[in-house]
Structure formats: C-alpha cells, structure tokens
Amino acid sequence: MQKNNIVILGAGESGVGAALLAYANDYSVFVSDFGEIQSKYKQELEENGISYEEKGHSEEKILAADLIIKSPGISDKAKIVLQAVAKGIEIISEIEFAYRFTRKTIIAITGSNGKTTTTLLIHHLLEAGGYNAELAGNIGSSLARHVLADKADIFVVELSSFQLDGMVDFKADIAVLLNITPDHLDRYDYDFEKYAQSKLSIVNNMTAADLLVYNLEAAELNNRQSTLPKDLVLKTFSIAKETDAYVSNGDLVFNTSTGLTTIPKEALPLRGEHNQMNLMAAISVALAYDVDQETIIGALSSFKNQPNRLEFITSINGVEFINDSKATNVEAVYYALGSYDQPIVWIVGGQDKGNDYAQIKSLVDERVKAMVCLGLDNTKLVEFFSDSVDNVSQTTTVEEAAEMAFNYAQPSDIVLLSPACASFDLFDNYAQRGEMFKEAVFNLKDKVA
C-alpha cells in the first residue's frame, strides 16, 4: 500500500531535497522544523507550494503521517521521534527515500575519518575518466535533489552513521569502508558496538555482484568481517601489507586483472598516511571503472581537497598555520599529528563526544610543544594532558587562540587547529569554526606585519 501522507522532520538540504522529490511524485507533503528554516529553503518550499512549519512541531499533524523522513541531525531520542515510533509510523532517512526512486549506480562511502576526502577523490577521478557522476549525501546536494534532477549516471554518496541509521532497502553497487573508530558516541548511548553496526550497515542488501573496498588495517572492521554479506567482491588496501592496494617506498601499488598499476609518490596530492589510505580507496574504485593510470595521475595533479582538512592557511614569520577544523574526533587528530615532523602548537577543544584521548597521548608527548584549548569547558583536556604538555592556555575565541599559539611557536613550527571535538559549544558547525580561524590568522598576519 502506498504511503501518501509524508511528513519530513528537518528543513535543511536533506529535508528540503526529500520534500521536493516527494512533492514531484504526488505525495501529500508537510515539512516541520523545530528551529528556524533558512530563507533559501523556505523560498523553495513556498515556490513549490509545500506546506511547512518552523520553530516547533505540530504533534497531531506529524503523528498522522503514513511515513516520516527524518533529517540526519535529529536524534532518535527526540520527543516527536519517540512518539512516532510508539505509534508504529515508519521512519526513514532522505537517502533511503531517494533510493526508492532511482536505479542509477550508487557508490557509497563511509568511515569515521577520511570519507569526505575519499568521496571527492572518487568523484574527481571518475569525471576525469569520462563518467557522468555527481556528489551527494553528506557532501554537496542531497541525493533526493539529484534523483529528482535525473542528470547523472553515477551517484557518489558520502554517508554518515546518522544517514545509515535510516536505511531499509538501500543498496550500494560499490561500498567503501575506510575505518571504524569511536565517534558520535553521545548519539549511540556511549556504546561503540552500536556505532560500529551503524557503519557496517552500508553493506546491507549488497549481493555477490557488488564490490566492497575496505581498509585491511581497520581492526574494528576486520574483527567483524564474518558479519559481511557472503560472496561480495572484495578489494582491500593497506599501508603495511601487500594486498590489492598497498604502499611501496611511498608509491601506491595496485594489483589489477592486467598486472600492477603504480601511482608514484610524486603524483600524490595529499600528505600523511591517512591520505595514502584515502587515495588507495579512491583509486581502487577508479580502477574498477577502468580509468587508466595516465588519466588517474593527471587527475590527481588537479585535485583540490575540501577546506578545513589539513588546509594550509599561511605562514607568519616562518610559523605554518594549518586548519584541520573537520577533525572532530580523536582518530582524525591522530592522523593530523602524524602528518608533520616539526614541533606542533596544538589548538584543541570544543564539545566533547565521549573522547578517549589515550590513543593520541604518545603522539602528543612526542610532537606537541604547547596546547591552546578553544572551548567552553576544557577540563577533560587540561586534566588529561597536563603531564604531557608544559605550556597550556585556554580561550573561547579564535582570535585569542591564534595569537596564543603564535606566541608559543618558533620559526618552522606548526600551529595546528585540530579540535578532536564537535564545534557546537561556540560555533554553528566545523566549517564556521575553520573559516573564523582562517580569518583570525590573516588578521594576525596583518598585525604582525
């Protein structure tokens, strides 16, 4: 039986994309946002005659729905969601809803770290290879919006655990699993197993004809290999072991059906072991689509990573400033600290998500000369690292953070904003935190000059 009465919770990119797709397919659509809706999304809803509300939920109207599409930012424990569950209303994600209206090829990427970079790389390499591909999901426009436009042959979809939680029938043709390390545990009852199962659900419904690309060194993934669907086509990558894709003297080597394909280290656009893994995952997908070595090398030379991920800002008197605002968990900071040989002044802090800092303590001991805590409550950070770092300061503004860090640094040192925490105590999101930090650094440069 078709479910005609659809309610969409959340009116951001995901929710409005779902609303437009539902409306175009003759559903009765109502959009409800507990906060204020951005003007650009409000305008889209009004232009299409889609009913909406903001700054609150009309429970009676929402709980009369046949189907609810929940935006990923809304917790499963939100009152209105729990009420809908109790009433037996089906709740799905925008990705799941969009999937029900397309049979185009879907490449889905997830992982606790590296998924945005890998998604961008896959899309860039496929486009260089002549494929008509579009970015969707947790980056760029919503999948629903792309499905409605129906212009692409391949959707390259970045998926967070929150998006994966709302899947039922969704199936990837190619899935990329980069890693599973603790993150967002506040949304999973501080139970790592629940979070891990959410990530692993990317392979749900895949069949023997489908390809899974995954990290052979991701312990939490390998420990759960027995739970993967049987007979999937597997392509593994590793820093330390010779497998389908591996590192040899800094070069990336790929075992293909026609022999070895080598991408020389000089052609790699990103630094650090974590980016070697992201590159191996992405190139493995490109090779599966028969993109040749020459095309891959040429495409890598023009690749630009997204802002806020080990993004070089500028140098001030020989001190390099790096914006890694997207590093919102401890694992991401581990890779960031390991990417530099110079002494590091580390800017860290924000909204803690149940972080375990023990996994980076030895790196901090070895590489961090000073620490600037940027957040409303830095108690946990200060207490944990007080024996590791002699110089520790605290602030609630990026301007002070940049200046404090610069005062600790010497020429050739690195000032690294790599927060390990969510941004929501002081900023709207990690991107705003990164942009404000960059502005503060350039203002500092003018002041020093």
Secondary structure, DSSP 4 states (H G I P E B T S, - for coil): ----EEEEE--SHHHHHHHHHHHHTT-EEEEEESSPPPHHHHHHHHHTT-EEEESS--HHHHTT-SEEEE-TTS-TTSHHHHHHHHTT-EEE-HHHHHHTT--SEEEEEE-SSSHHHHHHHHHHHHHHTT--EEEEESSSS-HHHHHHHT--SEEEEE--HHHHTT-SS---SEEEE-------GGGTTT-HHHHHHHHHGGGTT--TTSEEEEETT-HHHHTTGGGSPTT-EEEEEESSS-SSEEEETTEEEEEETTEEEEE-GGG--S-SHHHHHHHHHHHHHHHHTT--HHHHHHHHHT--PPTTSSEEEEEETTEEEEE-TT--SHHHHHHHHTT--S-EEEEE-SB--S--GGGGHHHHHHHEEEEEEESS--HHHHHHHTTT-SEEEEES-HHHHHHHHHHH--TT-EEEE--SSBSTTTSSSHHHHHHHHHHHHHHHHHHH-
